[in-house]
């Protein structure tokens, strides 16, 4: 009895699969090219180039933004004196930079992002230059006081 069931089920399975396979085969595309044409999304070469250039520019913009943020963090270490509230300026600068970056995080216009990056880079450079000038003046004043004390 078990062999009869196994033969029946084998025979049934063969017929079922052969019919469904032949039906699927004749209802579908005749060639591989037709199959691919039906199921693959076609991209225009120009669109592909635009996508790649956009991806590259986004990657470079992200890199620049991260670099600028790291520069702000590095530069903020030099601002150790407290502000009017008693909070060190370095912490104030880090907090403000974080807020600015979070505010501009979802900006999609590349022109605006570029302007923000350039403005941020210039602000960091200006702050470091002013800090260097102030440090040099302070060092000169201390040197003068030392030289006056020796006379």
C-alpha beads as a LAMMPS data file, in Angstrom:
LAMMPS data file: protein, C-alpha beads

151 atoms
150 bonds

1 atom types
1 bond types

-500.0 500.0 xlo xhi
-500.0 500.0 ylo yhi
-500.0 500.0 zlo zhi

Masses

1 110.0

Atoms # bond

1 1 1 0.000 0.000 0.000
2 1 1 2.831 2.377 0.852
3 1 1 4.476 1.745 -2.542
4 1 1 1.202 2.427 -4.347
5 1 1 0.867 5.745 -2.525
6 1 1 4.454 6.650 -3.249
7 1 1 3.979 5.782 -6.962
8 1 1 0.759 7.737 -7.058
9 1 1 2.254 10.702 -5.356
10 1 1 5.349 10.576 -7.608
11 1 1 3.162 10.331 -10.689
12 1 1 0.907 13.105 -9.401
13 1 1 3.878 15.311 -8.607
14 1 1 5.479 14.746 -12.030
15 1 1 2.284 15.639 -13.849
16 1 1 1.590 18.643 -11.669
17 1 1 5.079 20.079 -12.003
18 1 1 5.369 19.385 -15.707
19 1 1 2.033 21.086 -16.414
20 1 1 2.741 24.093 -14.248
21 1 1 6.272 24.379 -15.636
22 1 1 5.089 24.209 -19.226
23 1 1 2.345 26.742 -18.522
24 1 1 4.785 29.150 -16.896
25 1 1 7.270 28.671 -19.680
26 1 1 4.798 29.545 -22.441
27 1 1 3.179 32.443 -20.608
28 1 1 6.477 34.197 -19.958
29 1 1 8.948 35.960 -22.223
30 1 1 10.474 34.098 -25.142
31 1 1 14.067 35.188 -24.631
32 1 1 16.314 36.214 -21.777
33 1 1 16.468 39.757 -23.166
34 1 1 12.690 40.059 -22.970
35 1 1 12.784 38.770 -19.412
36 1 1 15.417 41.305 -18.431
37 1 1 13.627 44.122 -20.236
38 1 1 10.414 43.375 -18.373
39 1 1 11.870 43.095 -14.906
40 1 1 14.857 45.395 -14.733
41 1 1 14.564 49.120 -14.259
42 1 1 16.324 50.988 -17.008
43 1 1 18.436 53.967 -16.059
44 1 1 19.367 56.748 -18.373
45 1 1 23.132 57.198 -18.672
46 1 1 22.760 60.868 -17.782
47 1 1 20.728 60.047 -14.677
48 1 1 23.313 57.470 -13.612
49 1 1 26.088 60.060 -14.003
50 1 1 24.047 62.602 -12.071
51 1 1 23.415 60.083 -9.286
52 1 1 27.096 59.196 -9.065
53 1 1 28.211 62.818 -9.024
54 1 1 25.592 63.647 -6.392
55 1 1 26.727 60.696 -4.286
56 1 1 30.358 61.789 -4.621
57 1 1 29.554 65.391 -3.734
58 1 1 27.505 64.295 -0.725
59 1 1 30.336 62.117 0.470
60 1 1 32.876 64.904 0.072
61 1 1 30.506 67.387 1.728
62 1 1 30.024 65.040 4.675
63 1 1 33.777 64.636 4.933
64 1 1 34.259 68.402 4.875
65 1 1 31.563 68.914 7.510
66 1 1 33.133 66.318 9.798
67 1 1 36.548 67.860 9.256
68 1 1 35.205 71.308 10.117
69 1 1 33.480 69.967 13.234
70 1 1 36.711 68.300 14.371
71 1 1 38.602 71.544 13.730
72 1 1 36.090 73.423 15.874
73 1 1 36.530 70.870 18.659
74 1 1 40.331 71.109 18.414
75 1 1 40.279 74.909 18.363
76 1 1 37.895 75.106 21.315
77 1 1 40.569 73.536 23.550
78 1 1 42.557 76.776 23.416
79 1 1 39.702 78.871 24.838
80 1 1 40.120 78.052 28.530
81 1 1 39.056 81.281 30.277
82 1 1 35.486 81.632 31.593
83 1 1 32.779 83.838 30.157
84 1 1 30.494 86.124 32.203
85 1 1 28.514 83.125 33.498
86 1 1 31.669 81.333 34.614
87 1 1 31.459 78.684 31.892
88 1 1 34.727 78.112 29.995
89 1 1 34.604 79.544 26.472
90 1 1 35.694 76.206 25.028
91 1 1 32.518 74.551 26.275
92 1 1 30.398 77.433 24.983
93 1 1 32.020 77.143 21.546
94 1 1 31.533 73.358 21.430
95 1 1 27.879 73.664 22.428
96 1 1 27.194 76.375 19.847
97 1 1 28.984 74.415 17.117
98 1 1 26.964 71.303 17.923
99 1 1 23.717 73.301 17.742
100 1 1 24.716 74.872 14.416
101 1 1 25.629 71.511 12.903
102 1 1 22.426 69.887 14.141
103 1 1 20.396 72.791 12.773
104 1 1 22.004 72.438 9.324
105 1 1 22.010 68.634 9.371
106 1 1 19.071 68.138 7.016
107 1 1 19.939 70.957 4.623
108 1 1 19.672 69.569 1.086
109 1 1 20.651 72.534 -1.063
110 1 1 24.331 72.043 -1.993
111 1 1 24.859 75.769 -2.442
112 1 1 23.642 76.527 1.085
113 1 1 25.722 73.692 2.521
114 1 1 28.816 75.004 0.748
115 1 1 28.194 78.519 2.077
116 1 1 27.799 77.142 5.597
117 1 1 31.026 75.163 5.318
118 1 1 32.968 78.133 3.961
119 1 1 31.547 80.436 6.633
120 1 1 32.347 77.944 9.375
121 1 1 35.884 77.427 8.113
122 1 1 36.458 81.204 7.977
123 1 1 35.049 81.645 11.487
124 1 1 37.408 79.012 12.895
125 1 1 40.396 80.579 11.113
126 1 1 39.472 84.093 12.296
127 1 1 39.019 82.930 15.880
128 1 1 42.388 81.157 15.869
129 1 1 44.124 84.184 14.323
130 1 1 42.610 86.521 16.923
131 1 1 43.623 84.085 19.651
132 1 1 47.191 84.007 18.307
133 1 1 47.353 87.820 18.171
134 1 1 46.007 88.099 21.728
135 1 1 48.450 85.441 22.967
136 1 1 51.340 87.269 21.298
137 1 1 50.304 90.589 22.896
138 1 1 50.042 88.892 26.274
139 1 1 53.469 87.297 25.844
140 1 1 54.971 90.667 24.815
141 1 1 53.429 92.368 27.864
142 1 1 54.819 89.687 30.172
143 1 1 58.244 90.023 28.557
144 1 1 58.146 93.823 29.067
145 1 1 57.150 93.397 32.710
146 1 1 59.997 90.948 33.262
147 1 1 62.479 93.261 31.590
148 1 1 61.256 96.240 33.697
149 1 1 61.566 94.183 36.855
150 1 1 65.209 93.316 36.071
151 1 1 66.308 96.952 35.598

Bonds

1 1 1 2
2 1 2 3
3 1 3 4
4 1 4 5
5 1 5 6
6 1 6 7
7 1 7 8
8 1 8 9
9 1 9 10
10 1 10 11
11 1 11 12
12 1 12 13
13 1 13 14
14 1 14 15
15 1 15 16
16 1 16 17
17 1 17 18
18 1 18 19
19 1 19 20
20 1 20 21
21 1 21 22
22 1 22 23
23 1 23 24
24 1 24 25
25 1 25 26
26 1 26 27
27 1 27 28
28 1 28 29
29 1 29 30
30 1 30 31
31 1 31 32
32 1 32 33
33 1 33 34
34 1 34 35
35 1 35 36
36 1 36 37
37 1 37 38
38 1 38 39
39 1 39 40
40 1 40 41
41 1 41 42
42 1 42 43
43 1 43 44
44 1 44 45
45 1 45 46
46 1 46 47
47 1 47 48
48 1 48 49
49 1 49 50
50 1 50 51
51 1 51 52
52 1 52 53
53 1 53 54
54 1 54 55
55 1 55 56
56 1 56 57
57 1 57 58
58 1 58 59
59 1 59 60
60 1 60 61
61 1 61 62
62 1 62 63
63 1 63 64
64 1 64 65
65 1 65 66
66 1 66 67
67 1 67 68
68 1 68 69
69 1 69 70
70 1 70 71
71 1 71 72
72 1 72 73
73 1 73 74
74 1 74 75
75 1 75 76
76 1 76 77
77 1 77 78
78 1 78 79
79 1 79 80
80 1 80 81
81 1 81 82
82 1 82 83
83 1 83 84
84 1 84 85
85 1 85 86
86 1 86 87
87 1 87 88
88 1 88 89
89 1 89 90
90 1 90 91
91 1 91 92
92 1 92 93
93 1 93 94
94 1 94 95
95 1 95 96
96 1 96 97
97 1 97 98
98 1 98 99
99 1 99 100
100 1 100 101
101 1 101 102
102 1 102 103
103 1 103 104
104 1 104 105
105 1 105 106
106 1 106 107
107 1 107 108
108 1 108 109
109 1 109 110
110 1 110 111
111 1 111 112
112 1 112 113
113 1 113 114
114 1 114 115
115 1 115 116
116 1 116 117
117 1 117 118
118 1 118 119
119 1 119 120
120 1 120 121
121 1 121 122
122 1 122 123
123 1 123 124
124 1 124 125
125 1 125 126
126 1 126 127
127 1 127 128
128 1 128 129
129 1 129 130
130 1 130 131
131 1 131 132
132 1 132 133
133 1 133 134
134 1 134 135
135 1 135 136
136 1 136 137
137 1 137 138
138 1 138 139
139 1 139 140
140 1 140 141
141 1 141 142
142 1 142 143
143 1 143 144
144 1 144 145
145 1 145 146
146 1 146 147
147 1 147 148
148 1 148 149
149 1 149 150
150 1 150 151
